[in-house]
Amino acid sequence: MSLLLIALLAVPALTAAVLWALPAGTGDRVAAIVGSVVSGGVLVGSAVLWWDLVRPHCPCTYRLESFLGPPPRTLPGKIYAYAETDISWIPELDVRFHLGIDTISMPLIALTALLVFLCCLYSLRITPRAGRTRSLIALLLIIETGVIGTFSALDLVLFFLFFEVVLIPMWLVIDIWGDEHDRAGRRRAATTFVLMTVLGSAVMLLGFLLVHRQAGTFDLEVLGENPVAGGHGIALVAAVLIAVGLAVKMPLWPLHIWLPDAHAKAPTVGSVLLAGVLLKLGSYGMIRILLPVLPDATATIAPYLAGFSTVAIIAGSLACLAQTDVKRLIAYSSVGHMGFIGLGIATMSPEGLAGALYANIAHGIITGLLFFLAGGIKDRHDTSDLRTIGRALYARLPRLSGLLTFACLASLGLPGLAGFWGEMLILLGAYHPGDSLPRTTFLVLMVIAGLGAVLTAAYFLRLIRQLCQGDPADNPATAFAVDVSRIELITWAPLIVLTVLLGLWPFTLLDYWTFS
């Protein structure tokens, strides 16, 4: 199975190179078909890999330590890697080409494969006005390679390199295929995105070098067995640097300033991947690196991480209440949702971590669907501004507005849909934080985060009221070719089904993250 994991990385990258090498006259539809077939193959391969991972014979279920014993405690503990490839790559720098998966990384790999496949499928019929679909598909496949590589890397330097692979492709996607009505705005959004991410990556790399100085290795399996002890000194500096670098990618307040413009100016497929996949790189890195490698230092900074995460929940929600643009509203909602995930990680408790892991997947599915729907609305009105679109969308586009209402209810955490379980477990984790953490502080943060959940419901219900409801007589219908096209329905259906499935049967995922 290690060859299959390598294939999941190599095939999209090689396909992207082939697409760029094709003659200039090659049709965009051919490129979209090739991208759909290849990304569909990657999705099937990830499903096979996941099935083999969770078979009863596999010892790779990720085990989170209970933290019931005296400190120092290590969470999440050992990495039970599967489908490993571990060879020396740059011996002089002690860098290894070390790949592997477990039940934390595998759902994220499958989510990445699904969303890239849906974006390529979507591009068969719906393409940006800028054209050049061949180059766009190639960049989406490069992003897929970088993200899957990041989720499977078990060497800190390899993690950093894959982490950076997605940077330039996403910058180009925003800059070239972004909002066609605001060239200066999309250039500014793309530049802010790349500068902020590069700064965060540089800070994170400094933290990795400090870890190597203390432990003598970049290998995450070795570091999981022998974590860097101590909650002060170099270990604390390394934890702060790594946390800040990863927080830029999540992003957490106040490092979120690049996100709203990047989402608002990106094309639909760019927004879907940015929210559904790229934001997960930061939270995954915190769980994969901070907790097992620097447990004591992470416990020292955890209350501060929880505080900034809670501010992100409230700030993101308040910003949503002030938005008049659908895409910017959904972007700011991601700030709040990632704040919940950051709070769950900071609790260093089994419940909080399980909630963060679950919310990561749920957010990718639901927000990916929201951005697909927002893109559909923008395509039909040539704008995402609520004031220009008008009200009474139920009368004009009943199916599209009905799906938007469904996605909003899922995102605000309605019980029975996927958005509910992650937030509930995170609040439970804040009620029972790790033994070495100040429980009173986390109880206060839990209450504030609960108020943020109420604000989340407020701004999504306000969006439904402003956009979907209203008197049709005051908002005359505009002639649209179709309400929801066939390709849109095919693209969105898997996300709708998963939203319901994970809401009704949460242990479909939660059973993979066991506690010992």
Secondary structure in CASP SS format (residue, H / E / C, confidence):
PFRMAT SS
TARGET T0000
AUTHOR 0000-0000-0000
METHOD secondary structure of the structure
MODEL  1
M C 1.00
S H 1.00
L H 1.00
L H 1.00
L H 1.00
I H 1.00
A H 1.00
L H 1.00
L H 1.00
A H 1.00
V H 1.00
P H 1.00
A H 1.00
L H 1.00
T H 1.00
A H 1.00
A H 1.00
V H 1.00
L H 1.00
W H 1.00
A H 1.00
L C 1.00
P C 1.00
A C 1.00
G C 1.00
T C 1.00
G C 1.00
D H 1.00
R H 1.00
V H 1.00
A H 1.00
A H 1.00
I H 1.00
V H 1.00
G H 1.00
S H 1.00
V H 1.00
V H 1.00
S H 1.00
G H 1.00
G H 1.00
V H 1.00
L H 1.00
V H 1.00
G H 1.00
S H 1.00
A H 1.00
V H 1.00
L H 1.00
W H 1.00
W H 1.00
D H 1.00
L H 1.00
V C 1.00
R C 1.00
P C 1.00
H C 1.00
C C 1.00
P C 1.00
C C 1.00
T C 1.00
Y E 1.00
R E 1.00
L E 1.00
E C 1.00
S C 1.00
F C 1.00
L C 1.00
G C 1.00
P C 1.00
P C 1.00
P C 1.00
R C 1.00
T C 1.00
L C 1.00
P C 1.00
G C 1.00
K C 1.00
I C 1.00
Y C 1.00
A C 1.00
Y E 1.00
A E 1.00
E E 1.00
T E 1.00
D E 1.00
I E 1.00
S E 1.00
W E 1.00
I E 1.00
P H 1.00
E H 1.00
L H 1.00
D C 1.00
V E 1.00
R E 1.00
F E 1.00
H E 1.00
L E 1.00
G E 1.00
I E 1.00
D C 1.00
T C 1.00
I C 1.00
S H 1.00
M H 1.00
P H 1.00
L H 1.00
I H 1.00
A H 1.00
L H 1.00
T H 1.00
A H 1.00
L H 1.00
L H 1.00
V H 1.00
F H 1.00
L H 1.00
C H 1.00
C H 1.00
L H 1.00
Y H 1.00
S C 1.00
L C 1.00
R C 1.00
I C 1.00
T C 1.00
P C 1.00
R C 1.00
A C 1.00
G C 1.00
R C 1.00
T H 1.00
R H 1.00
S H 1.00
L H 1.00
I H 1.00
A H 1.00
L H 1.00
L H 1.00
L H 1.00
I H 1.00
I H 1.00
E H 1.00
T H 1.00
G H 1.00
V H 1.00
I H 1.00
G H 1.00
T H 1.00
F H 1.00
S H 1.00
A E 1.00
L C 1.00
D E 1.00
L H 1.00
V H 1.00
L H 1.00
F H 1.00
F H 1.00
L H 1.00
F H 1.00
F H 1.00
E H 1.00
V H 1.00
V C 1.00
L H 1.00
I H 1.00
P H 1.00
M H 1.00
W H 1.00
L H 1.00
V H 1.00
I H 1.00
D H 1.00
I H 1.00
W H 1.00
G C 1.00
D C 1.00
E C 1.00
H C 1.00
D C 1.00
R H 1.00
A H 1.00
G H 1.00
R H 1.00
R H 1.00
R H 1.00
A H 1.00
A H 1.00
T H 1.00
T H 1.00
F H 1.00
V H 1.00
L H 1.00
M H 1.00
T H 1.00
V H 1.00
L H 1.00
G H 1.00
S H 1.00
A H 1.00
V H 1.00
M H 1.00
L H 1.00
L H 1.00
G H 1.00
F H 1.00
L H 1.00
L H 1.00
V H 1.00
H H 1.00
R H 1.00
Q H 1.00
A H 1.00
G C 1.00
T C 1.00
F C 1.00
D E 1.00
L H 1.00
E H 1.00
V H 1.00
L H 1.00
G H 1.00
E H 1.00
N C 1.00
P C 1.00
V C 1.00
A C 1.00
G C 1.00
G C 1.00
H C 1.00
G H 1.00
I H 1.00
A H 1.00
L H 1.00
V H 1.00
A H 1.00
A H 1.00
V H 1.00
L H 1.00
I H 1.00
A H 1.00
V H 1.00
G H 1.00
L H 1.00
A H 1.00
V H 1.00
K H 1.00
M C 1.00
P C 1.00
L C 1.00
W C 1.00
P C 1.00
L C 1.00
H C 1.00
I C 1.00
W C 1.00
L H 1.00
P H 1.00
D H 1.00
A H 1.00
H H 1.00
A H 1.00
K H 1.00
A C 1.00
P C 1.00
T H 1.00
V H 1.00
G H 1.00
S H 1.00
V H 1.00
L H 1.00
L H 1.00
A H 1.00
G H 1.00
V H 1.00
L H 1.00
L H 1.00
K H 1.00
L H 1.00
G H 1.00
S H 1.00
Y H 1.00
G H 1.00
M H 1.00
I H 1.00
R H 1.00
I H 1.00
L H 1.00
L H 1.00
P H 1.00
V H 1.00
L C 1.00
P H 1.00
D H 1.00
A H 1.00
T H 1.00
A H 1.00
T H 1.00
I H 1.00
A H 1.00
P H 1.00
Y H 1.00
L H 1.00
A H 1.00
G H 1.00
F H 1.00
S H 1.00
T H 1.00
V H 1.00
A H 1.00
I H 1.00
I H 1.00
A H 1.00
G H 1.00
S H 1.00
L H 1.00
A H 1.00
C H 1.00
L H 1.00
A C 1.00
Q C 1.00
T C 1.00
D E 1.00
V H 1.00
K H 1.00
R H 1.00
L H 1.00
I H 1.00
A H 1.00
Y H 1.00
S H 1.00
S H 1.00
V H 1.00
G H 1.00
H H 1.00
M H 1.00
G H 1.00
F H 1.00
I H 1.00
G H 1.00
L H 1.00
G H 1.00
I H 1.00
A H 1.00
T C 1.00
M C 1.00
S C 1.00
P H 1.00
E H 1.00
G H 1.00
L H 1.00
A H 1.00
G H 1.00
A H 1.00
L H 1.00
Y H 1.00
A H 1.00
N H 1.00
I H 1.00
A H 1.00
H H 1.00
G H 1.00
I H 1.00
I H 1.00
T H 1.00
G H 1.00
L H 1.00
L H 1.00
F H 1.00
F H 1.00
L H 1.00
A H 1.00
G H 1.00
G H 1.00
I H 1.00
K H 1.00
D H 1.00
R H 1.00
H H 1.00
D C 1.00
T C 1.00
S C 1.00
D E 1.00
L H 1.00
R H 1.00
T H 1.00
I H 1.00
G C 1.00
R C 1.00
A C 1.00
L H 1.00
Y H 1.00
A H 1.00
R H 1.00
L C 1.00
P H 1.00
R H 1.00
L H 1.00
S H 1.00
G H 1.00
L H 1.00
L H 1.00
T H 1.00
F H 1.00
A H 1.00
C H 1.00
L H 1.00
A H 1.00
S H 1.00
L C 1.00
G C 1.00
L C 1.00
P C 1.00
G C 1.00
L C 1.00
A C 1.00
G H 1.00
F H 1.00
W H 1.00
G H 1.00
E H 1.00
M H 1.00
L H 1.00
I H 1.00
L H 1.00
L H 1.00
G H 1.00
A H 1.00
Y H 1.00
H C 1.00
P C 1.00
G C 1.00
D C 1.00
S C 1.00
L C 1.00
P C 1.00
R H 1.00
T H 1.00
T H 1.00
F H 1.00
L H 1.00
V H 1.00
L H 1.00
M H 1.00
V H 1.00
I H 1.00
A H 1.00
G H 1.00
L H 1.00
G H 1.00
A H 1.00
V H 1.00
L H 1.00
T H 1.00
A H 1.00
A H 1.00
Y H 1.00
F H 1.00
L H 1.00
R H 1.00
L H 1.00
I H 1.00
R H 1.00
Q H 1.00
L H 1.00
C C 1.00
Q C 1.00
G C 1.00
D C 1.00
P H 1.00
A H 1.00
D H 1.00
N C 1.00
P C 1.00
A C 1.00
T C 1.00
A C 1.00
F C 1.00
A C 1.00
V C 1.00
D C 1.00
V C 1.00
S C 1.00
R H 1.00
I H 1.00
E H 1.00
L H 1.00
I H 1.00
T H 1.00
W H 1.00
A H 1.00
P H 1.00
L H 1.00
I H 1.00
V H 1.00
L H 1.00
T H 1.00
V H 1.00
L H 1.00
L H 1.00
G H 1.00
L H 1.00
W C 1.00
P C 1.00
F H 1.00
T H 1.00
L H 1.00
L H 1.00
D C 1.00
Y C 1.00
W E 1.00
T E 1.00
F E 1.00
S C 1.00
END
